Amino acid sequence: MLRNMLRSMGVTLHRSMILQIAVLAGFWAVGEATVRLTHLPLPGGIVGMVVVLTLLGTGHIRPSVVRRGAGWLLAEMLLFFVPAVMAILDHGELMGLVGLKIAAVILAGTVMVMGGTALTVDLCYRWRMRASAPEAGHAA
């Protein structure tokens, strides 16, 4: 009885984008609560994302449980940045030299993060290849 009820809830969750968005929002809320209770110097969304990543990585949540909801959130990401665009329109000074300086810092930061990520992935790949390759010194 309980197993059938859980199975039907799982099927509903797999099919409903709104429920998947609610699940993701729940993880965000858990992250926010954790940050407020522990006074961590991190945004609650980051903590919630780490929880989701951990559950996905350990197999406690299958990607199909959040795939449609996450896809919709990513597709409509521009909606989340509309307030930032409106703030720029309210502050004309951002359209001059100050804005160019900010844009340069954002560009440099993005390039540094992308480069650091690429370097880390390359080093981890090389380390993994070395660890999985048979050692040449043990050839008989």
C-alpha positions, 0 to 999 in steps of 0.5 A: 500500500505505502509502496504503491503510494510512493511509486505514484508520487514518484511518477507524478514528480517525474511528470510535473515540472511544477513539482520539480521546481517546488522540490528545487525551491525546497532545497533552496529553503533548506539552504537558507534555513541552514545558513541562518541557523549556523550563521555561515557566510554563504548564500543559502542558494549555494548551500541548497545547491551543494545539498542537491549536488551531494544527493545527485552524486550519491544516487539518493536522487535521480536526475530525472526527479529535477531535470524538467524543473531545472531545465525550465529555470535555466531556460527562463533565467533572463527573468531572474535578471530583469531587476538587475537590468532595471537597476542599471537603467536607474543609475546612468553613471554605470553607462560611462567609465565606471560601467566600463571598469565594472565590465572589465572586472567582470570579464577578467574575473570570468576569464580567470574562473574559466581558466582555473576551472579548465586547469583543474579539470585538466590536472584531475584528468591527467592525475586520473589517467596516471592513477589508472594506467598500469605501472611500467616498472612492474612489467615482468 
